[in-house]
Amino acid sequence: MSEAPLLQRLPGLAARRLLDFTLDGRPAQGFEGDTVLTAVLVHQARVRDSDAGASPRSGFCAIGACQDCWVDAADGSRFRACTTPLQAGMALLTTRRGP
């Protein structure tokens, strides 16, 4: 799978505040009002690796009903990327670090 971003931003978001976060240790930016899913997928083609193997996942239902977009944070928390608002300073991991 290509690591090219899966999503592209539409023009006209300049009025929204930029939020800095890290994605697998790399600096990244999203906009206030973004979900974590959106913020990640404008940077790469997957939101995480599958828990059951190395296959990439990029969200499925986008309403918090499936298990496809669970993402880990460097602080050990885990949440659904599709329903979690991006916050400045988040440190997101796309490869599962623990059970």
Contacts in CASP RR format, 6 or more apart in sequence:
PFRMAT RR
TARGET T0000
AUTHOR 0000-0000-0000
METHOD contacts of the structure
MODEL  1
MSEAPLLQRLPGLAARRLLDFTLDGRPAQGFEGDTVLTAVLVHQARVRDS
DAGASPRSGFCAIGACQDCWVDAADGSRFRACTTPLQAGMALLTTRRGP
1 45 0 8 1.000
1 46 0 8 1.000
1 56 0 8 1.000
2 45 0 8 1.000
3 44 0 8 1.000
3 45 0 8 1.000
3 46 0 8 1.000
4 44 0 8 1.000
4 45 0 8 1.000
5 41 0 8 1.000
5 42 0 8 1.000
5 43 0 8 1.000
5 44 0 8 1.000
5 45 0 8 1.000
6 41 0 8 1.000
6 42 0 8 1.000
6 44 0 8 1.000
6 45 0 8 1.000
6 46 0 8 1.000
6 58 0 8 1.000
7 38 0 8 1.000
7 41 0 8 1.000
7 42 0 8 1.000
8 42 0 8 1.000
9 42 0 8 1.000
13 31 0 8 1.000
16 31 0 8 1.000
16 32 0 8 1.000
16 33 0 8 1.000
17 31 0 8 1.000
17 32 0 8 1.000
18 29 0 8 1.000
18 30 0 8 1.000
18 31 0 8 1.000
18 32 0 8 1.000
19 29 0 8 1.000
19 30 0 8 1.000
19 31 0 8 1.000
19 32 0 8 1.000
19 34 0 8 1.000
19 39 0 8 1.000
19 86 0 8 1.000
19 87 0 8 1.000
19 88 0 8 1.000
19 89 0 8 1.000
20 27 0 8 1.000
20 28 0 8 1.000
20 29 0 8 1.000
20 88 0 8 1.000
20 89 0 8 1.000
21 28 0 8 1.000
21 29 0 8 1.000
21 30 0 8 1.000
21 39 0 8 1.000
21 86 0 8 1.000
21 87 0 8 1.000
21 88 0 8 1.000
21 89 0 8 1.000
21 90 0 8 1.000
21 91 0 8 1.000
21 92 0 8 1.000
22 28 0 8 1.000
22 74 0 8 1.000
22 89 0 8 1.000
22 90 0 8 1.000
22 91 0 8 1.000
22 92 0 8 1.000
23 40 0 8 1.000
23 43 0 8 1.000
23 44 0 8 1.000
23 92 0 8 1.000
23 94 0 8 1.000
24 92 0 8 1.000
24 93 0 8 1.000
24 94 0 8 1.000
24 95 0 8 1.000
25 91 0 8 1.000
28 39 0 8 1.000
28 40 0 8 1.000
28 43 0 8 1.000
30 39 0 8 1.000
30 42 0 8 1.000
30 86 0 8 1.000
31 39 0 8 1.000
31 86 0 8 1.000
32 86 0 8 1.000
33 85 0 8 1.000
33 86 0 8 1.000
34 85 0 8 1.000
34 86 0 8 1.000
35 81 0 8 1.000
35 82 0 8 1.000
35 83 0 8 1.000
35 84 0 8 1.000
35 85 0 8 1.000
35 86 0 8 1.000
36 47 0 8 1.000
36 71 0 8 1.000
36 79 0 8 1.000
36 81 0 8 1.000
36 82 0 8 1.000
36 84 0 8 1.000
36 85 0 8 1.000
36 86 0 8 1.000
36 90 0 8 1.000
36 92 0 8 1.000
37 47 0 8 1.000
37 59 0 8 1.000
37 62 0 8 1.000
37 69 0 8 1.000
37 81 0 8 1.000
37 82 0 8 1.000
38 86 0 8 1.000
39 86 0 8 1.000
40 47 0 8 1.000
40 71 0 8 1.000
40 81 0 8 1.000
40 92 0 8 1.000
40 94 0 8 1.000
41 47 0 8 1.000
41 58 0 8 1.000
44 94 0 8 1.000
45 56 0 8 1.000
45 58 0 8 1.000
46 56 0 8 1.000
46 57 0 8 1.000
46 58 0 8 1.000
46 94 0 8 1.000
47 57 0 8 1.000
47 58 0 8 1.000
47 59 0 8 1.000
47 69 0 8 1.000
47 71 0 8 1.000
47 81 0 8 1.000
47 94 0 8 1.000
48 56 0 8 1.000
48 57 0 8 1.000
48 69 0 8 1.000
48 70 0 8 1.000
48 71 0 8 1.000
48 72 0 8 1.000
48 81 0 8 1.000
48 93 0 8 1.000
48 94 0 8 1.000
48 95 0 8 1.000
48 96 0 8 1.000
49 55 0 8 1.000
49 56 0 8 1.000
49 57 0 8 1.000
49 94 0 8 1.000
49 95 0 8 1.000
49 96 0 8 1.000
50 56 0 8 1.000
50 57 0 8 1.000
51 70 0 8 1.000
51 96 0 8 1.000
57 68 0 8 1.000
57 69 0 8 1.000
58 68 0 8 1.000
58 69 0 8 1.000
59 66 0 8 1.000
59 68 0 8 1.000
59 69 0 8 1.000
59 81 0 8 1.000
59 82 0 8 1.000
60 66 0 8 1.000
60 68 0 8 1.000
60 69 0 8 1.000
61 68 0 8 1.000
61 82 0 8 1.000
62 69 0 8 1.000
62 82 0 8 1.000
63 82 0 8 1.000
63 83 0 8 1.000
64 80 0 8 1.000
64 82 0 8 1.000
64 83 0 8 1.000
69 80 0 8 1.000
69 81 0 8 1.000
69 82 0 8 1.000
70 78 0 8 1.000
70 79 0 8 1.000
70 80 0 8 1.000
70 81 0 8 1.000
71 78 0 8 1.000
71 79 0 8 1.000
71 80 0 8 1.000
71 81 0 8 1.000
71 92 0 8 1.000
71 93 0 8 1.000
71 94 0 8 1.000
72 78 0 8 1.000
72 92 0 8 1.000
72 93 0 8 1.000
72 96 0 8 1.000
72 97 0 8 1.000
72 98 0 8 1.000
73 79 0 8 1.000
73 90 0 8 1.000
73 91 0 8 1.000
73 92 0 8 1.000
73 93 0 8 1.000
74 91 0 8 1.000
74 92 0 8 1.000
74 93 0 8 1.000
75 91 0 8 1.000
76 97 0 8 1.000
END
